[in-house]
């Protein structure tokens, strides 16, 4: 992937075992080494899909499950998100409607993460630190469904 090369990152990533991601031509990326599964401490790059993107705030919504381990959102320094254009909604209210439609009125995934860029903190000597609670870099690829 050209993003990894431009960012001087190794062409190696862990990818969510999502059927949604299986539809893309990963084999066409000859230099890219992929492992599917959960994130581990040594992983530098993760690739996941997203449940939704919120246009109003630029927020991504991640729903946990076997096809999307939460560790992929948090452990690697670089998180690449493949967001389908059809999954972009207007506001937060639209996301809750979609969650109820997919999972049922009284059921939700174990974890719903909302991500609006890399986390940051200024608590350490008043110096801004990126990636305080997750990746330092996020790259979003919007694809037509």
Residue frames relative to the residue before (quaternion, step in Angstrom):
aa qw qx qy qz dx dy dz
X 1.0000 0.0000 0.0000 0.0000 0.00 0.00 0.00
X 0.5117 -0.6773 0.4406 0.2921 3.53 -0.88 0.96
X 0.5833 0.5786 -0.3841 0.4213 3.63 1.07 -0.62
X 0.6577 0.5051 -0.3187 0.4591 3.60 0.90 -0.87
X 0.6592 0.5016 -0.3121 0.4652 3.60 0.92 -0.87
X 0.6678 0.5014 -0.3036 0.4588 3.62 0.89 -0.91
X 0.7188 0.4247 -0.2387 0.4958 3.58 1.11 -0.69
X 0.4297 -0.7276 0.4314 0.3159 3.57 1.36 0.17
X 0.4293 0.6769 -0.4698 0.3700 3.56 1.02 0.92
X 0.5766 -0.5786 0.4455 0.3665 3.56 -1.15 0.59
X 0.4611 -0.6774 0.5057 0.2697 3.58 -1.12 0.71
X 0.4776 0.6192 -0.4407 0.4408 3.54 0.78 1.18
X 0.1073 0.8044 -0.5741 0.1084 3.58 -0.86 0.95
X 0.3215 -0.6670 0.6235 0.2510 3.51 -1.37 0.31
X 0.1479 -0.8130 0.5621 0.0337 3.55 -0.86 1.02
X 0.5568 -0.5948 0.4672 0.3432 3.53 -1.12 0.73
X 0.4288 -0.7108 0.4924 0.2616 3.61 -0.97 0.79
X 0.2573 0.8041 -0.4868 0.2241 3.56 1.00 0.91
X 0.4861 -0.6480 0.4931 0.3173 3.60 -0.92 0.83
X 0.5729 0.5978 -0.3717 0.4199 3.60 1.11 -0.62
X 0.7040 0.4516 -0.2680 0.4781 3.60 0.95 -0.83
X 0.5779 0.6069 -0.3695 0.4015 3.59 1.17 -0.50
X 0.5952 0.6070 -0.3523 0.3913 3.62 1.20 -0.43
X 0.6604 0.5117 -0.3100 0.4538 3.61 1.19 -0.31
X 0.5496 -0.6507 0.4373 0.2886 3.56 -1.21 0.62
X 0.0273 -0.8238 0.5656 -0.0253 3.57 0.36 1.22
X 0.6094 0.5635 -0.3526 0.4321 3.60 1.07 -0.67
X 0.6001 0.5766 -0.3511 0.4292 3.59 1.18 -0.49
X 0.6167 0.4916 -0.3337 0.5164 3.57 1.29 -0.25
X 0.2374 -0.8565 0.4405 0.1267 3.56 0.42 1.30
X 0.7386 0.4228 -0.2388 0.4676 3.60 0.94 -0.77
X 0.5845 0.6105 -0.3624 0.3928 3.59 1.26 -0.23
X 0.1735 -0.7664 0.6138 0.0763 3.55 -0.84 1.05
X 0.0594 -0.8253 0.5614 -0.0166 3.58 -0.60 1.18
X 0.0816 -0.7229 0.6826 0.0698 3.49 -1.25 0.69
X 0.2558 -0.7606 0.5755 0.1576 3.59 -0.92 0.87
X 0.5372 0.6251 -0.4563 0.3353 3.56 -1.01 0.80
X 0.7529 -0.3624 0.3011 0.4595 3.50 -1.30 -0.48
X 0.5384 -0.6056 0.4772 0.3401 3.52 -1.26 0.48
X 0.1475 -0.7650 0.6228 0.0722 3.55 -1.17 0.72
X 0.7056 -0.5004 0.3014 0.4011 3.57 -1.19 0.52
X 0.7012 0.4786 -0.2771 0.4500 3.63 1.00 -0.72
X 0.5217 0.6524 -0.4167 0.3586 3.62 1.19 -0.29
X 0.2568 -0.7829 0.5526 0.1253 3.57 -0.92 0.95
X 0.7949 0.1648 -0.0552 0.5813 3.59 1.15 -0.69
X 0.0628 -0.7733 0.6292 0.0473 3.57 -1.01 0.83
X 0.1690 -0.7459 0.6358 0.1036 3.53 -1.27 0.59
X 0.0878 0.7879 -0.6036 0.0852 3.56 -0.78 1.05
X 0.4465 -0.5822 0.5745 0.3627 3.49 -1.38 0.00
X 0.3084 -0.7105 0.5820 0.2477 3.55 -1.29 -0.30
X 0.5284 -0.6124 0.4784 0.3417 3.57 -1.10 0.65
X 0.7832 -0.1475 0.1332 0.5891 3.57 0.97 -0.89
X 0.2316 -0.6985 0.6498 0.1905 3.49 -1.42 0.25
X 0.2588 -0.7731 0.5621 0.1388 3.58 -0.92 0.88
X 0.3801 -0.7655 0.4773 0.2043 3.57 -0.41 1.25
X 0.6135 0.6028 -0.3404 0.3799 3.58 0.99 -0.86
X 0.8246 0.1971 -0.0646 0.5264 3.59 0.96 -0.87
X 0.4467 -0.6814 0.4644 0.3471 3.61 1.22 -0.24
X 0.4301 0.7173 -0.4336 0.3354 3.57 1.23 0.50
X 0.2731 -0.7183 0.6142 0.1795 3.54 -1.17 0.71
X 0.1956 -0.7606 0.6085 0.1140 3.57 -1.10 0.71
X 0.1020 -0.7953 0.5976 0.0056 3.54 -0.76 1.15
X 0.1503 -0.7701 0.6157 0.0721 3.57 -0.89 0.98
X 0.3769 -0.7491 0.4996 0.2171 3.57 -0.69 1.07
X 0.2679 0.7346 -0.5999 0.1693 3.51 -1.30 0.42
X 0.7408 -0.4037 0.2753 0.4610 3.60 -1.24 0.06
X 0.7066 0.4475 -0.2622 0.4813 3.59 1.09 -0.67
X 0.7788 0.1895 -0.1209 0.5856 3.60 1.29 -0.12
X 0.1227 -0.8139 0.5650 0.0565 3.62 0.20 1.23
X 0.5402 -0.6509 0.4378 0.3047 3.59 -0.92 0.94
X 0.5750 0.6143 -0.3813 0.3828 3.60 1.06 -0.65
X 0.6175 0.5552 -0.3527 0.4314 3.61 1.12 -0.53
X 0.6344 0.5197 -0.3238 0.4717 3.61 1.20 -0.45
X 0.8012 0.3857 -0.1292 0.4389 3.56 1.07 -0.74
X 0.7332 0.4935 -0.2663 0.3848 3.61 0.85 -0.87
X 0.7248 0.4335 -0.2922 0.4487 3.66 0.63 -0.94
X 0.5659 -0.6109 0.4441 0.3306 3.57 -1.20 0.57
X 0.7727 0.2283 -0.1227 0.5795 3.58 1.15 -0.61
X 0.0945 -0.7890 0.6069 0.0159 3.57 -0.83 1.05
X 0.1181 -0.7684 0.6278 0.0383 3.56 -0.71 1.15
X 0.1039 -0.8075 0.5806 0.0099 3.56 -0.73 1.11
X 0.2050 -0.7434 0.6273 0.1088 3.54 -0.90 1.03
X 0.0437 -0.8145 0.5770 -0.0431 3.55 -0.43 1.28
X 0.3321 -0.7366 0.5552 0.1971 3.56 -0.72 1.08
X 0.5684 -0.6229 0.4249 0.3293 3.55 -0.94 0.92
X 0.6471 0.5356 -0.3102 0.4451 3.61 1.04 -0.78
X 0.6752 0.4924 -0.2907 0.4658 3.59 1.21 -0.38
X 0.5126 0.6015 -0.4427 0.4236 3.60 1.22 0.25
X 0.0820 -0.7970 0.5984 -0.0049 3.54 -0.77 1.13
X 0.6632 -0.5400 0.3569 0.3757 3.56 -1.29 0.29
X 0.8313 -0.0668 0.1136 0.5400 3.56 0.61 -1.17
X 0.7482 -0.4021 0.2906 0.4404 3.54 -1.36 0.05
X 0.6057 0.5761 -0.3619 0.4125 3.60 0.98 -0.79
X 0.6391 0.5376 -0.3171 0.4495 3.58 1.05 -0.81
X 0.6213 0.5434 -0.3378 0.4522 3.58 1.08 -0.70
X 0.6686 0.4961 -0.3174 0.4540 3.59 0.88 -0.88
X 0.6073 0.5323 -0.3499 0.4748 3.60 1.07 -0.69
X 0.6722 0.4960 -0.2947 0.4640 3.61 0.88 -0.93
X 0.6329 0.5271 -0.3347 0.4578 3.60 0.98 -0.79
X 0.6665 0.4897 -0.3027 0.4736 3.60 0.92 -0.88
X 0.6373 0.5256 -0.3295 0.4572 3.59 1.02 -0.76
X 0.7131 0.4566 -0.2651 0.4613 3.59 0.90 -0.89
X 0.8145 0.3077 -0.1325 0.4737 3.59 0.77 -1.01
X 0.5674 -0.5710 0.4071 0.4316 3.60 1.15 -0.43
X 0.6780 -0.5513 0.3178 0.3680 3.54 -1.16 0.70
X 0.8114 0.2419 -0.1150 0.5195 3.60 0.83 -0.91
X 0.6421 0.4889 -0.3262 0.4922 3.59 1.18 0.46
X 0.0136 0.7737 -0.6331 0.0214 3.53 -1.06 0.75
X 0.5895 -0.5269 0.4464 0.4190 3.59 -1.23 0.27
X 0.6698 -0.4981 0.3602 0.4166 3.57 -1.21 0.36
X 0.8130 0.0676 0.0051 0.5783 3.57 0.95 -0.90
X 0.0740 -0.7276 0.6796 0.0576 3.52 -1.14 0.80
X 0.0891 -0.7876 0.6087 0.0350 3.58 -0.68 1.10
X 0.1366 -0.7445 0.6456 0.1017 3.54 -1.05 0.79
X 0.0787 -0.8165 0.5714 -0.0255 3.55 -0.69 1.15
X 0.0013 -0.7773 0.6288 -0.0215 3.54 -0.83 1.01
X 0.7990 -0.2087 0.0783 0.5585 3.55 0.61 1.20
X 0.7193 -0.4335 0.3159 0.4415 3.55 -1.32 0.07
X 0.4796 -0.6426 0.5012 0.3252 3.57 -1.07 0.69
X 0.0523 -0.7941 0.6052 0.0199 3.54 -1.18 0.50
X 0.0675 -0.7762 0.6253 0.0450 3.51 -1.25 0.45
X 0.2147 -0.7535 0.6045 0.1440 3.53 -1.23 0.49
X 0.3656 0.7810 -0.4418 0.2473 3.56 1.29 0.30
X 0.6868 0.4618 -0.2819 0.4853 3.59 1.13 -0.59
X 0.8267 -0.2108 0.0753 0.5162 3.56 -0.30 1.33
X 0.5771 -0.6271 0.3549 0.3844 3.60 1.11 0.74
X 0.4888 0.6171 -0.4479 0.4238 3.58 1.16 0.67
X 0.4346 -0.6937 0.5065 0.2709 3.58 -0.84 0.99
X 0.0715 -0.7788 0.6231 -0.0104 3.53 -0.86 1.07
X 0.2594 -0.7644 0.5727 0.1427 3.59 -0.69 1.10
X 0.7964 0.3039 -0.2205 0.4742 3.56 -1.16 0.60
X 0.2256 0.8093 -0.5152 0.1695 3.56 1.10 0.59
X 0.8079 0.1093 -0.0285 0.5784 3.59 1.01 -0.80
X 0.7966 0.1140 -0.0922 0.5864 3.56 0.96 0.79
X 0.8112 -0.2870 0.1854 0.4745 3.57 -1.26 -0.34
X 0.4584 -0.6597 0.5287 0.2741 3.53 -1.26 0.58
X 0.7849 0.1981 -0.0885 0.5804 3.57 1.15 -0.67
X 0.0545 -0.7683 0.6371 0.0304 3.54 -1.15 0.73
X 0.0670 -0.7762 0.6269 0.0081 3.55 -0.94 0.96
X 0.1323 -0.8081 0.5726 0.0400 3.57 -0.67 1.11
X 0.1301 -0.7676 0.6262 0.0413 3.54 -0.87 1.08
X 0.1610 -0.7806 0.5989 0.0780 3.58 -0.57 1.17
X 0.0673 -0.8102 0.5823 -0.0073 3.58 -0.75 1.10
X 0.4630 -0.6429 0.5289 0.3043 3.53 -1.16 0.60
X 0.4404 -0.7134 0.4866 0.2455 3.54 -0.96 0.90
